[in-house]
Amino acid sequence: IDVVLVSHNHYDHLDLPTLERLAEKGAPRAIAPLANRDLIRESGIPSVDELDWWQSVPVSPDVTVTLVPAQHFSARTLWDRNRTLWGGFVVSGPAGNVFYSGDTGYGPHFREIARRFSPIRMALLPISPFRPRQSNDAAADHFSVVHMGPADAVQAHLDLGAGMSVAAHFQVFQLGTDGFDDAVNELAAVLKERDLKTDAFIAPPPGQ
């Protein structure tokens, strides 16, 4: 393990027990958005680079990591909302650029990331939680601001001009009104509607 990328401080992304296990395995370094250094150091990872959006740091002579914008928020308690930054990452190396969005809603930041880092060889994009088409639960509308469902994720894939996208953030935590298989099924339906090949945006089962 050369470096651990932490997108933001929500408990399902900055999980201290997991980071402690990575530290025990010898993970020497983490990269995170601004103001997350002290918390990550509690895990035992000795070196933490804090970045603002669009800042980069080398992890080897050939590989660079850049923090890029996301449409989300941060909080670990009721009193610290947006006290720390959040974001996604572009990993740039000899094989090309890989983009991981972190948690995000759909927005114009995808086109800006594409403008700065094209071509993007692979994108890792969340597809859940979202409000399924058959749901009338108005309380779920807020998810569209800070998370993407399959339709938004496919549009982000197109905005990025990604050679391939891999679905993330599904079938793990029950965060919204969608059921266990809804995001995967909806992704397949959206790809068909947009006349995209099924291997353009894949949703591998957990562990694959």
Secondary structure, 3 states (H helix, E strand, C coil): CCCEECCCCCCCCCCHHHHHHHHHCCCCEEEEECCCHHHHHCCCCCEEEEECCCCEEECCCCCEEEEECCCCCCCCCCCCCCCCCCCEEEEEECCEEEEECCCCCCCCHHHHHHHHHCCEEEEEEECCCCCCCCCCCHHHHHHHHHCCCHHHHHHHHHHHCCCCEEEECCCCCCCCCCCCCHHHHHHHHHHHHCCCCHHHEECCCCCC
